[in-house]
Amino acid sequence: INGYYFCRYTNVAQAKVEAEYAVQVARNDGLPTNAVLCADIEASQQRGLGTYVNSLAIEAMKQIVEAGGYRFDSKLSLQFNSWPVYERSCLAIHGQATFQR
């Protein structure tokens, strides 16, 4: 079992809040520690932020998720092919509950 959350941040501070909330929901829903918690980063909000801000946001989310006891991964939209390379092993299934068992 792994977790997934869709990002809507427009700055690094919001990215941190989203990651903290994802960790809280994962814990409350019983997602086992050491599971993957995947950030889906593909909303139009992130496309306009540029490589630098998005890289800072991704690194901030990674630190929060890992501090919460989970492994971080991200699903990046193909429009972000100029970003630094991160793991992309998360499969996004849109329209389904994030933490389904």
C-alpha positions in Angstrom: 0.0 0.0 0.0 1.3 3.4 -0.9 -0.2 7.0 -0.9 -0.7 9.7 -3.4 -1.6 13.4 -3.2 -2.3 16.0 -5.9 -0.4 19.2 -5.5 -1.9 22.7 -5.9 0.9 24.8 -4.4 1.9 28.2 -5.8 5.0 28.7 -3.6 7.3 26.7 -1.3 5.4 27.5 1.9 2.2 26.1 0.4 4.1 23.0 -0.8 5.2 22.4 2.7 1.6 22.7 4.1 0.4 20.2 1.5 3.1 17.7 2.4 2.4 18.1 6.1 -1.3 17.5 5.4 -0.5 14.5 3.2 1.6 12.9 6.0 -1.2 13.6 8.6 -3.8 12.0 6.4 -1.6 9.1 5.6 -1.0 8.5 9.3 -4.7 8.9 10.2 -5.7 6.5 7.4 -3.2 3.9 8.6 -0.7 4.1 5.8 2.2 2.0 7.1 5.5 3.8 7.7 8.1 3.3 5.1 5.4 3.3 2.4 5.8 5.6 -0.6 3.9 8.9 -0.4 3.8 10.3 -4.0 3.3 13.9 -4.9 1.5 14.5 -8.2 2.9 17.7 -9.6 1.2 18.6 -12.8 -1.3 21.4 -12.1 -1.2 24.6 -14.1 -0.1 26.4 -11.0 3.2 24.7 -10.9 3.9 25.2 -14.7 4.2 28.9 -14.2 6.6 28.7 -11.2 9.7 27.8 -13.1 12.4 25.2 -12.4 14.0 26.9 -9.4 10.9 27.4 -7.3 9.5 23.9 -8.2 12.8 22.3 -7.3 12.8 24.0 -3.9 9.2 22.9 -3.4 9.9 19.3 -4.3 12.9 19.2 -1.9 10.9 20.7 0.9 8.1 18.2 0.4 10.6 15.3 0.3 12.1 16.4 3.6 8.7 16.6 5.3 7.5 13.3 3.9 10.7 11.5 4.9 10.6 13.1 8.3 7.1 11.7 8.7 8.4 8.1 8.1 7.5 7.7 4.5 9.5 7.4 1.3 9.0 10.3 -1.1 8.3 10.1 -4.8 6.8 12.4 -7.3 4.9 12.1 -10.5 5.8 15.0 -12.8 3.9 16.0 -15.9 5.7 15.7 -19.2 5.6 19.4 -19.5 8.3 19.6 -16.9 11.0 17.8 -18.8 13.5 20.6 -18.1 13.3 19.9 -14.3 16.0 18.0 -12.5 15.4 14.3 -12.6 13.5 12.7 -9.7 12.2 9.3 -9.3 9.0 8.8 -11.3 7.7 5.5 -10.2 4.3 6.7 -8.9 1.2 5.6 -10.9 -1.5 8.2 -10.7 -5.0 6.9 -10.9 -7.2 10.0 -11.2 -10.7 9.9 -9.7 -10.0 7.3 -7.0 -9.5 7.7 -3.3 -5.9 8.5 -2.3 -5.4 6.0 0.5 -7.6 3.0 -0.6 -7.0 -0.4 0.8 
